[in-house]
Amino acid sequence: MSNTLNLGTDGNWATKEGSTLAYNDENGNFKPLPFNFERAGSATRVNKEGLIEVVSNNEPRIDFSNDAKGALLLEPTRSNLAIQSSIENMIASSSNSGLVEFGNLNNGLESAEITVNGQRQWYFSTANIVAGTEYTVSFYVDSFDLSSSVRPIFYIPTEGTNGVSTILGSQIVLGRNEKTFTATANGSQFRIGLGTSSNDIGSIKIGAVQIEQGSYATSYIPTSGGIATRSADVNSNQTVPSGIIGQTEGTIFIETDAILSGTTNGFRKGYVHLNDGGYSNRIELTKRGDANINNADDLLIRISVGGVNQFDEVIKTDAQGNLKIAFAYKNGDVAVYINGVSVFTKTTPTLIPQTNNIYIGNAYNNQPISEPILDARLYKTRLSNSELTALTS
């Protein structure tokens, strides 16, 4: 299997301000084929050392949170509603003599070690919570020592006696913890710390607190006294030299950490999109973005020539987590494989358009995919079914 263009294959990444470079494994080097990249403002990523670091505006982020080979972050605009994301800037409140010590969290951020000896110890800050709205809470845990009756508290007073603290308990893990909930009432405060119903002793070291509107957590957005917003990442297109794309057969491959986004704004979010500069001649592997037509997280795979759809299929997925998707095509032979399994084939005549533009992580004239891309490849041949099985397994 010899592909002509890829991003991130086997951890091969090359980025600079404003662009990411394509890699050609036929001769083992990066090609002068930059994909334009935009983000209006700084943002954070987890680097190879496991540290959270800030990168400047228009700089692509290769994140190593969940994969040693890295993933290109393509995130939507999000805001951290917790106006103090560092516990040392929150307000202490306790009903005993709990101790708070500050140290350096493994991810490079300041954190607080909270200990409790009977009753509870917490810190609190403000965040505007609106009834009926879906939020995701996240924070990093560097260490913890909890007895059976000591549990972490993430408490929003409007959410009843236990707030949303019942989401934690034994589920706490080292690293990032997150939970999604829908608010039942308006609120303006949250608390984080430890609670106990006995005289048991426990401790936990916490940092990088975030509350954001949405169904999943995005990268950490630091705050200090007010809401902070990270702009969307936009991985744009390039026009490539003749012979790189435009052949009458090929295979598109994408590996991503799929997110169930539930988007209902009518847009398609693109994994890979090939066209000739317009919309009538295109090959696309995208994510359906209109829940009123199809599930917002289904795959839409389409080949169009002269504005006439030659291949037009919606693949029901409802899947999240790691997805490896391959779309192989040539006249009269189209196949789709996901995670080692054939999900669709077509053997009737299918015209293939001539193309010279490629979008990765972005749909033509539409929205970026807004989920991490671990690997993206374009092969100049229609791979065999056995190759597709191996590639996506």
C-alpha positions as a Markdown table, in Angstrom:
| # | Residue | x | y | z |
|---|---|---|---|---|
| 1 | Met | 0.0 | 0.0 | 0.0 |
| 2 | Ser | 1.7 | 3.2 | -1.2 |
| 3 | Asn | -0.1 | 6.4 | -0.4 |
| 4 | Thr | 0.8 | 9.7 | -1.9 |
| 5 | Leu | -0.3 | 12.1 | 0.8 |
| 6 | Asn | -0.9 | 11.7 | 4.6 |
| 7 | Leu | -1.0 | 13.7 | 7.8 |
| 8 | Gly | 0.3 | 12.0 | 11.0 |
| 9 | Thr | 0.8 | 8.5 | 9.6 |
| 10 | Asp | 3.0 | 6.7 | 12.2 |
| 11 | Gly | 3.4 | 9.9 | 14.1 |
| 12 | Asn | 4.8 | 11.9 | 11.2 |
| 13 | Trp | 3.8 | 15.5 | 11.9 |
| 14 | Ala | 5.3 | 18.8 | 10.6 |
| 15 | Thr | 3.6 | 22.0 | 11.7 |
| 16 | Lys | 4.4 | 25.7 | 11.8 |
| 17 | Glu | 2.4 | 28.8 | 12.3 |
| 18 | Gly | -0.4 | 28.9 | 9.7 |
| 19 | Ser | 0.1 | 25.4 | 8.2 |
| 20 | Thr | 0.6 | 21.7 | 8.5 |
| 21 | Leu | 2.7 | 19.7 | 5.9 |
| 22 | Ala | 1.8 | 16.6 | 4.0 |
| 23 | Tyr | 4.1 | 13.6 | 4.2 |
| 24 | Asn | 4.9 | 11.3 | 1.3 |
| 25 | Asp | 5.9 | 7.8 | 2.4 |
| 26 | Glu | 7.1 | 6.8 | -1.1 |
| 27 | Asn | 10.3 | 8.7 | -0.4 |
| 28 | Gly | 10.0 | 9.3 | 3.3 |
| 29 | Asn | 9.9 | 13.1 | 3.4 |
| 30 | Phe | 7.6 | 16.0 | 4.0 |
| 31 | Lys | 6.4 | 17.6 | 0.8 |
| 32 | Pro | 6.1 | 21.4 | 0.2 |
| 33 | Leu | 2.3 | 21.0 | 0.2 |
| 34 | Pro | 1.1 | 23.0 | 3.2 |
| 35 | Phe | -2.4 | 22.8 | 4.4 |
| 36 | Asn | -3.5 | 26.3 | 5.5 |
| 37 | Phe | -4.4 | 26.5 | 9.2 |
| 38 | Glu | -6.2 | 29.2 | 11.2 |
| 39 | Arg | -7.2 | 29.9 | 14.8 |
| 40 | Ala | -7.8 | 33.4 | 16.1 |
| 41 | Gly | -6.0 | 33.2 | 19.4 |
| 42 | Ser | -3.9 | 30.9 | 21.6 |
| 43 | Ala | -4.9 | 27.5 | 22.8 |
| 44 | Thr | -3.5 | 24.6 | 24.9 |
| 45 | Arg | -2.4 | 21.1 | 24.1 |
| 46 | Val | -0.8 | 18.2 | 25.9 |
| 47 | Asn | 2.7 | 17.7 | 24.6 |
| 48 | Lys | 4.9 | 14.5 | 24.4 |
| 49 | Glu | 6.1 | 15.0 | 28.0 |
| 50 | Gly | 2.5 | 15.0 | 29.2 |
| 51 | Leu | 2.6 | 18.7 | 30.0 |
| 52 | Ile | -0.2 | 21.2 | 29.1 |
| 53 | Glu | 1.3 | 24.0 | 27.2 |
| 54 | Val | 0.0 | 27.1 | 25.4 |
| 55 | Val | 0.5 | 27.6 | 21.7 |
| 56 | Ser | 0.1 | 30.8 | 19.8 |
| 57 | Asn | -2.6 | 31.9 | 17.4 |
| 58 | Asn | -2.7 | 30.1 | 14.0 |
| 59 | Glu | -0.4 | 27.3 | 15.3 |
| 60 | Pro | -1.7 | 23.8 | 14.7 |
| 61 | Arg | -1.9 | 21.7 | 17.9 |
| 62 | Ile | -0.6 | 18.1 | 17.9 |
| 63 | Asp | -2.0 | 16.7 | 21.1 |
| 64 | Phe | -0.6 | 13.6 | 22.9 |
| 65 | Ser | -3.3 | 13.2 | 25.5 |
| 66 | Asn | -4.6 | 9.8 | 24.3 |
| 67 | Asp | -2.1 | 8.7 | 21.7 |
| 68 | Ala | 1.6 | 8.5 | 21.7 |
| 69 | Lys | 1.7 | 9.3 | 18.0 |
| 70 | Gly | -0.3 | 12.5 | 18.4 |
| 71 | Ala | -3.5 | 13.8 | 17.0 |
| 72 | Leu | -4.3 | 17.1 | 15.2 |
| 73 | Leu | -6.8 | 19.0 | 17.3 |
| 74 | Leu | -9.6 | 20.5 | 15.3 |
| 75 | Glu | -11.9 | 21.9 | 18.0 |
| 76 | Pro | -14.9 | 24.2 | 17.9 |
| 77 | Thr | -15.2 | 27.5 | 19.7 |
| 78 | Arg | -15.7 | 26.9 | 23.4 |
| 79 | Ser | -15.7 | 28.9 | 26.6 |
| 80 | Asn | -14.6 | 28.0 | 30.1 |
| 81 | Leu | -17.4 | 29.3 | 32.3 |
| 82 | Ala | -15.5 | 28.7 | 35.5 |
| 83 | Ile | -14.1 | 32.1 | 36.0 |
| 84 | Gln | -11.2 | 30.7 | 38.2 |
| 85 | Ser | -9.8 | 27.6 | 36.7 |
| 86 | Ser | -6.9 | 27.3 | 39.2 |
| 87 | Ile | -7.9 | 26.3 | 42.6 |
| 88 | Glu | -5.4 | 28.6 | 44.3 |
| 89 | Asn | -7.5 | 31.5 | 43.0 |
| 90 | Met | -10.8 | 30.1 | 44.3 |
| 91 | Ile | -12.3 | 31.0 | 47.7 |
| 92 | Ala | -11.7 | 28.5 | 50.5 |
| 93 | Ser | -14.6 | 27.2 | 52.6 |
| 94 | Ser | -14.5 | 24.5 | 55.2 |
| 95 | Ser | -16.3 | 23.2 | 58.2 |
| 96 | Asn | -13.1 | 21.8 | 59.8 |
| 97 | Ser | -9.3 | 22.5 | 59.7 |
| 98 | Gly | -8.7 | 21.1 | 56.2 |
| 99 | Leu | -5.3 | 21.7 | 54.8 |
| 100 | Val | -4.6 | 23.0 | 51.3 |
| 101 | Glu | -1.0 | 22.7 | 49.8 |
| 102 | Phe | 0.0 | 23.9 | 46.4 |
| 103 | Gly | 2.3 | 22.0 | 44.1 |
| 104 | Asn | 3.2 | 21.4 | 40.5 |
| 105 | Leu | 0.7 | 19.1 | 38.8 |
| 106 | Asn | 2.3 | 16.6 | 36.4 |
| 107 | Asn | 0.8 | 18.5 | 33.5 |
| 108 | Gly | 2.7 | 21.6 | 34.4 |
| 109 | Leu | -0.2 | 23.5 | 36.0 |
| 110 | Glu | -0.5 | 24.7 | 39.6 |
| 111 | Ser | -2.7 | 22.5 | 41.6 |
| 112 | Ala | -4.0 | 22.2 | 45.2 |
| 113 | Glu | -3.8 | 19.2 | 47.4 |
| 114 | Ile | -6.9 | 19.2 | 49.5 |
| 115 | Thr | -7.0 | 17.0 | 52.7 |
| 116 | Val | -10.0 | 16.4 | 54.9 |
| 117 | Asn | -10.3 | 14.9 | 58.4 |
| 118 | Gly | -14.0 | 14.6 | 59.0 |
| 119 | Gln | -16.8 | 16.7 | 57.5 |
| 120 | Arg | -15.7 | 18.5 | 54.3 |
| 121 | Gln | -13.2 | 20.8 | 52.6 |
| 122 | Trp | -13.9 | 22.7 | 49.3 |
| 123 | Tyr | -13.1 | 25.6 | 47.2 |
| 124 | Phe | -15.8 | 27.5 | 45.3 |
| 125 | Ser | -16.0 | 29.9 | 42.4 |
| 126 | Thr | -18.7 | 31.3 | 40.0 |
| 127 | Ala | -20.0 | 30.0 | 36.7 |
| 128 | Asn | -23.2 | 30.9 | 34.9 |
| 129 | Ile | -25.3 | 27.8 | 34.8 |
| 130 | Val | -28.6 | 27.9 | 32.7 |
| 131 | Ala | -31.5 | 25.4 | 33.2 |
| 132 | Gly | -32.0 | 23.0 | 30.4 |
| 133 | Thr | -28.5 | 23.5 | 29.0 |
| 134 | Glu | -26.0 | 20.6 | 28.6 |
| 135 | Tyr | -22.6 | 21.2 | 30.2 |
| 136 | Thr | -19.4 | 19.2 | 30.6 |
| 137 | Val | -17.3 | 19.5 | 33.7 |
| 138 | Ser | -13.6 | 18.5 | 33.6 |
| 139 | Phe | -10.5 | 18.8 | 35.9 |
| 140 | Tyr | -7.1 | 17.1 | 36.2 |
| 141 | Val | -6.2 | 14.9 | 39.2 |
| 142 | Asp | -2.5 | 14.5 | 40.0 |
| 143 | Ser | -2.9 | 12.2 | 43.0 |
| 144 | Phe | -5.5 | 11.0 | 45.5 |
| 145 | Asp | -5.8 | 8.9 | 48.6 |
| 146 | Leu | -9.4 | 8.3 | 49.4 |
| 147 | Ser | -10.9 | 6.0 | 52.0 |
| 148 | Ser | -14.3 | 4.4 | 51.5 |
| 149 | Ser | -16.3 | 7.3 | 52.9 |
| 150 | Val | -14.3 | 10.2 | 51.5 |
| 151 | Arg | -15.4 | 11.3 | 48.0 |
| 152 | Pro | -14.6 | 14.1 | 45.7 |
| 153 | Ile | -17.1 | 16.9 | 45.5 |
| 154 | Phe | -18.0 | 18.8 | 42.4 |
| 155 | Tyr | -21.1 | 20.5 | 43.7 |
| 156 | Ile | -23.5 | 22.9 | 41.9 |
| 157 | Pro | -26.0 | 24.0 | 44.5 |
| 158 | Thr | -29.0 | 24.2 | 42.2 |
| 159 | Glu | -28.7 | 20.6 | 41.3 |
| 160 | Gly | -30.2 | 19.3 | 44.6 |
| 161 | Thr | -28.7 | 17.9 | 47.7 |
| 162 | Asn | -25.8 | 16.2 | 46.1 |
| 163 | Gly | -25.4 | 18.6 | 43.2 |
| 164 | Val | -23.6 | 16.7 | 40.5 |
| 165 | Ser | -21.1 | 15.3 | 43.0 |
| 166 | Thr | -22.6 | 11.8 | 42.7 |
| 167 | Ile | -21.0 | 11.6 | 39.3 |
| 168 | Leu | -17.6 | 11.2 | 40.9 |
| 169 | Gly | -17.1 | 8.9 | 43.9 |
| 170 | Ser | -15.1 | 5.8 | 42.9 |
| 171 | Gln | -15.0 | 6.9 | 39.2 |
| 172 | Ile | -12.1 | 9.3 | 39.9 |
| 173 | Val | -8.9 | 8.6 | 37.9 |
| 174 | Leu | -5.5 | 10.1 | 37.6 |
| 175 | Gly | -5.3 | 12.5 | 34.7 |
| 176 | Arg | -8.4 | 14.2 | 33.3 |
| 177 | Asn | -11.8 | 13.5 | 34.7 |
| 178 | Glu | -15.0 | 14.7 | 33.0 |
| 179 | Lys | -18.7 | 14.3 | 33.2 |
| 180 | Thr | -21.6 | 15.7 | 31.1 |
| 181 | Phe | -24.9 | 16.8 | 32.7 |
| 182 | Thr | -28.0 | 18.9 | 31.9 |
| 183 | Ala | -28.7 | 21.6 | 34.4 |
| 184 | Thr | -32.2 | 21.5 | 36.1 |
| 185 | Ala | -32.1 | 25.1 | 37.3 |
| 186 | Asn | -30.2 | 28.3 | 36.9 |
| 187 | Gly | -27.1 | 28.7 | 39.1 |
| 188 | Ser | -24.1 | 30.9 | 39.6 |
| 189 | Gln | -21.7 | 28.9 | 41.8 |
| 190 | Phe | -19.8 | 25.6 | 41.9 |
| 191 | Arg | -17.7 | 23.9 | 44.5 |
| 192 | Ile | -14.9 | 21.4 | 44.2 |
| 193 | Gly | -13.1 | 19.5 | 47.0 |
| 194 | Leu | -13.6 | 16.6 | 49.4 |
| 195 | Gly | -16.5 | 15.4 | 51.5 |
| 196 | Thr | -17.0 | 12.7 | 54.1 |
| 197 | Ser | -19.7 | 11.5 | 56.4 |
| 198 | Ser | -17.3 | 10.2 | 59.1 |
| 199 | Asn | -13.9 | 11.1 | 60.6 |
| 200 | Asp | -12.0 | 9.4 | 57.8 |
| 201 | Ile | -9.0 | 11.1 | 56.2 |
| 202 | Gly | -8.5 | 11.6 | 52.5 |
| 203 | Ser | -6.6 | 13.8 | 50.1 |
| 204 | Ile | -6.7 | 14.8 | 46.4 |
| 205 | Lys | -4.6 | 17.1 | 44.2 |
| 206 | Ile | -6.7 | 18.9 | 41.6 |
| 207 | Gly | -6.1 | 21.5 | 38.9 |
| 208 | Ala | -7.3 | 22.9 | 35.5 |
| 209 | Val | -11.0 | 23.1 | 36.3 |
| 210 | Gln | -13.3 | 23.7 | 33.4 |
| 211 | Ile | -17.1 | 24.0 | 32.8 |
| 212 | Glu | -18.1 | 24.3 | 29.2 |
| 213 | Gln | -21.4 | 24.2 | 27.3 |
| 214 | Gly | -21.5 | 21.0 | 25.2 |
| 215 | Ser | -21.7 | 17.2 | 25.2 |
| 216 | Tyr | -17.9 | 16.6 | 25.5 |
| 217 | Ala | -14.8 | 18.1 | 27.0 |
| 218 | Thr | -12.4 | 20.1 | 24.8 |
| 219 | Ser | -8.8 | 21.2 | 25.6 |
| 220 | Tyr | -8.2 | 23.1 | 28.8 |
| 221 | Ile | -9.0 | 26.9 | 28.6 |
| 222 | Pro | -7.3 | 28.8 | 31.5 |
| 223 | Thr | -9.3 | 31.5 | 33.3 |
| 224 | Ser | -8.4 | 34.0 | 36.0 |
| 225 | Gly | -11.3 | 36.2 | 37.0 |
| 226 | Gly | -13.5 | 35.9 | 34.0 |
| 227 | Ile | -14.9 | 33.6 | 31.3 |
| 228 | Ala | -12.2 | 32.7 | 28.6 |
| 229 | Thr | -13.0 | 31.6 | 25.1 |
| 230 | Arg | -10.9 | 29.6 | 22.6 |
| 231 | Ser | -11.6 | 30.2 | 18.9 |
| 232 | Ala | -12.2 | 27.3 | 16.5 |
| 233 | Asp | -9.4 | 25.5 | 14.7 |
| 234 | Val | -9.7 | 25.6 | 10.9 |
| 235 | Asn | -7.6 | 23.2 | 8.9 |
| 236 | Ser | -8.1 | 24.5 | 5.4 |
| 237 | Asn | -7.4 | 23.3 | 1.9 |
| 238 | Gln | -4.6 | 23.3 | -0.7 |
| 239 | Thr | -4.4 | 23.0 | -4.5 |
| 240 | Val | -1.9 | 20.3 | -5.2 |
| 241 | Pro | 0.3 | 19.6 | -8.2 |
| 242 | Ser | -0.9 | 17.3 | -11.0 |
| 243 | Gly | -0.5 | 13.6 | -10.2 |
| 244 | Ile | -1.0 | 13.9 | -6.5 |
| 245 | Ile | -4.8 | 13.7 | -6.6 |
| 246 | Gly | -7.2 | 13.6 | -9.5 |
| 247 | Gln | -6.7 | 10.0 | -10.5 |
| 248 | Thr | -9.8 | 8.0 | -11.5 |
| 249 | Glu | -9.3 | 5.7 | -8.6 |
| 250 | Gly | -8.1 | 6.0 | -5.0 |
| 251 | Thr | -8.7 | 5.3 | -1.3 |
| 252 | Ile | -9.3 | 7.8 | 1.4 |
| 253 | Phe | -8.4 | 6.8 | 5.0 |
| 254 | Ile | -9.1 | 8.6 | 8.2 |
| 255 | Glu | -8.5 | 7.7 | 11.8 |
| 256 | Thr | -10.2 | 9.8 | 14.4 |
| 257 | Asp | -11.4 | 9.9 | 18.0 |
| 258 | Ala | -15.1 | 10.2 | 17.1 |
| 259 | Ile | -17.3 | 12.4 | 19.2 |
| 260 | Leu | -21.1 | 12.3 | 19.4 |
| 261 | Ser | -21.7 | 15.9 | 18.8 |
| 262 | Gly | -25.4 | 16.1 | 18.0 |
| 263 | Thr | -24.9 | 19.0 | 15.7 |
| 264 | Thr | -28.1 | 20.5 | 14.3 |
| 265 | Asn | -26.9 | 23.5 | 12.4 |
| 266 | Gly | -27.4 | 22.1 | 8.9 |
| 267 | Phe | -23.7 | 21.8 | 8.0 |
| 268 | Arg | -21.6 | 18.8 | 7.1 |
| 269 | Lys | -18.4 | 18.5 | 8.9 |
| 270 | Gly | -15.6 | 17.2 | 6.7 |
| 271 | Tyr | -13.0 | 14.4 | 7.3 |
| 272 | Val | -11.7 | 14.5 | 3.7 |
| 273 | His | -13.1 | 16.4 | 0.7 |
| 274 | Leu | -11.7 | 16.4 | -2.9 |
| 275 | Asn | -13.0 | 18.8 | -5.6 |
| 276 | Asp | -12.1 | 20.9 | -8.6 |
| 277 | Gly | -12.6 | 24.2 | -7.0 |
| 278 | Gly | -16.4 | 24.1 | -7.1 |
| 279 | Tyr | -19.0 | 21.8 | -5.7 |
| 280 | Ser | -20.3 | 19.9 | -8.7 |
| 281 | Asn | -17.3 | 17.6 | -9.0 |
| 282 | Arg | -16.3 | 16.2 | -5.7 |
| 283 | Ile | -15.5 | 13.1 | -3.6 |
| 284 | Glu | -16.3 | 13.5 | 0.1 |
| 285 | Leu | -16.2 | 11.7 | 3.3 |
| 286 | Thr | -18.0 | 13.9 | 5.8 |
| 287 | Lys | -20.1 | 13.8 | 9.0 |
| 288 | Arg | -23.8 | 14.6 | 8.6 |
| 289 | Gly | -24.5 | 17.8 | 10.5 |
| 290 | Asp | -28.3 | 18.1 | 10.3 |
| 291 | Ala | -30.2 | 16.0 | 12.8 |
| 292 | Asn | -33.5 | 16.9 | 11.2 |
| 293 | Ile | -32.5 | 14.9 | 8.1 |
| 294 | Asn | -30.2 | 12.2 | 9.5 |
| 295 | Asn | -28.5 | 11.5 | 12.7 |
| 296 | Ala | -25.9 | 14.3 | 13.2 |
| 297 | Asp | -23.1 | 11.7 | 13.7 |
| 298 | Asp | -23.8 | 9.5 | 10.7 |
| 299 | Leu | -21.2 | 9.4 | 7.9 |
| 300 | Leu | -22.1 | 10.9 | 4.5 |
| 301 | Ile | -20.0 | 9.5 | 1.6 |
| 302 | Arg | -20.6 | 11.0 | -1.8 |
| 303 | Ile | -19.2 | 11.1 | -5.4 |
| 304 | Ser | -20.6 | 13.7 | -7.7 |
| 305 | Val | -19.8 | 14.4 | -11.4 |
| 306 | Gly | -21.2 | 17.5 | -13.0 |
| 307 | Gly | -23.6 | 18.0 | -10.1 |
| 308 | Val | -25.1 | 14.4 | -10.5 |
| 309 | Asn | -24.5 | 12.1 | -7.6 |
| 310 | Gln | -22.8 | 8.9 | -8.7 |
| 311 | Phe | -22.5 | 7.5 | -5.2 |
| 312 | Asp | -24.5 | 8.9 | -2.2 |
| 313 | Glu | -24.7 | 6.9 | 1.0 |
| 314 | Val | -25.3 | 7.7 | 4.6 |
| 315 | Ile | -23.6 | 5.1 | 6.9 |
| 316 | Lys | -25.2 | 4.8 | 10.3 |
| 317 | Thr | -22.5 | 4.8 | 12.9 |
| 318 | Asp | -23.6 | 6.3 | 16.3 |
| 319 | Ala | -20.1 | 5.3 | 17.3 |
| 320 | Gln | -17.6 | 7.2 | 19.4 |
| 321 | Gly | -14.0 | 6.6 | 20.3 |
| 322 | Asn | -11.4 | 5.4 | 17.9 |
| 323 | Leu | -12.7 | 5.0 | 14.3 |
| 324 | Lys | -10.7 | 3.9 | 11.3 |
| 325 | Ile | -12.6 | 4.6 | 8.1 |
| 326 | Ala | -11.5 | 3.7 | 4.5 |
| 327 | Phe | -13.4 | 4.7 | 1.4 |
| 328 | Ala | -12.1 | 3.0 | -1.8 |
| 329 | Tyr | -13.4 | 4.0 | -5.2 |
| 330 | Lys | -13.0 | 3.4 | -8.9 |
| 331 | Asn | -15.6 | 3.1 | -11.7 |
| 332 | Gly | -17.8 | 0.2 | -10.8 |
| 333 | Asp | -16.1 | -0.7 | -7.6 |
| 334 | Val | -16.7 | 1.3 | -4.4 |
| 335 | Ala | -16.2 | 0.0 | -0.8 |
| 336 | Val | -16.4 | 1.4 | 2.7 |
| 337 | Tyr | -14.7 | -0.2 | 5.7 |
| 338 | Ile | -14.9 | 0.8 | 9.3 |
| 339 | Asn | -12.7 | -0.7 | 12.0 |
| 340 | Gly | -11.9 | -3.8 | 9.9 |
| 341 | Val | -15.4 | -4.5 | 8.8 |
| 342 | Ser | -17.0 | -4.0 | 5.3 |
| 343 | Val | -20.1 | -1.8 | 5.8 |
| 344 | Phe | -20.9 | -1.0 | 2.2 |
| 345 | Thr | -20.0 | -2.1 | -1.4 |
| 346 | Lys | -21.2 | -1.1 | -4.8 |
| 347 | Thr | -20.3 | -2.7 | -8.1 |
| 348 | Thr | -22.5 | -0.8 | -10.6 |
| 349 | Pro | -20.9 | 1.9 | -12.8 |
| 350 | Thr | -19.7 | 4.9 | -10.9 |
| 351 | Leu | -18.1 | 7.9 | -12.7 |
| 352 | Ile | -15.1 | 9.4 | -10.9 |
| 353 | Pro | -14.6 | 13.2 | -11.2 |
| 354 | Gln | -11.3 | 15.0 | -11.8 |
| 355 | Thr | -10.1 | 16.9 | -8.7 |
| 356 | Asn | -7.2 | 19.1 | -7.8 |
| 357 | Asn | -8.2 | 20.5 | -4.3 |
| 358 | Ile | -8.1 | 18.6 | -1.1 |
| 359 | Tyr | -9.5 | 19.5 | 2.3 |
| 360 | Ile | -8.6 | 17.5 | 5.4 |
| 361 | Gly | -10.6 | 18.1 | 8.6 |
| 362 | Asn | -12.8 | 20.5 | 6.8 |
| 363 | Ala | -15.8 | 20.3 | 4.4 |
| 364 | Tyr | -15.7 | 22.5 | 1.3 |
| 365 | Asn | -17.3 | 25.9 | 2.2 |
| 366 | Asn | -18.5 | 24.4 | 5.5 |
| 367 | Gln | -17.4 | 23.6 | 9.0 |
| 368 | Pro | -14.3 | 21.8 | 10.3 |
| 369 | Ile | -14.8 | 18.3 | 11.8 |
| 370 | Ser | -14.2 | 19.5 | 15.4 |
| 371 | Glu | -12.7 | 16.2 | 16.6 |
| 372 | Pro | -9.1 | 14.9 | 16.7 |
| 373 | Ile | -7.5 | 13.5 | 13.6 |
| 374 | Leu | -4.9 | 10.9 | 14.3 |
| 375 | Asp | -4.1 | 9.8 | 10.8 |
| 376 | Ala | -5.3 | 10.9 | 7.3 |
| 377 | Arg | -4.1 | 9.3 | 4.1 |
| 378 | Leu | -4.9 | 9.5 | 0.4 |
| 379 | Tyr | -3.9 | 6.5 | -1.7 |
| 380 | Lys | -3.7 | 6.8 | -5.5 |
| 381 | Thr | -5.2 | 3.3 | -6.1 |
| 382 | Arg | -8.3 | 1.4 | -5.0 |
| 383 | Leu | -6.9 | -0.8 | -2.3 |
| 384 | Ser | -8.0 | -4.5 | -2.3 |
| 385 | Asn | -10.6 | -5.6 | 0.3 |
| 386 | Ser | -7.9 | -7.5 | 2.2 |
| 387 | Glu | -5.8 | -4.3 | 2.3 |
| 388 | Leu | -8.8 | -2.3 | 3.5 |
| 389 | Thr | -9.4 | -4.8 | 6.3 |
| 390 | Ala | -5.8 | -4.6 | 7.4 |
| 391 | Leu | -5.7 | -0.8 | 7.1 |
| 392 | Thr | -8.8 | -0.2 | 9.3 |
| 393 | Ser | -8.2 | -3.0 | 11.9 |
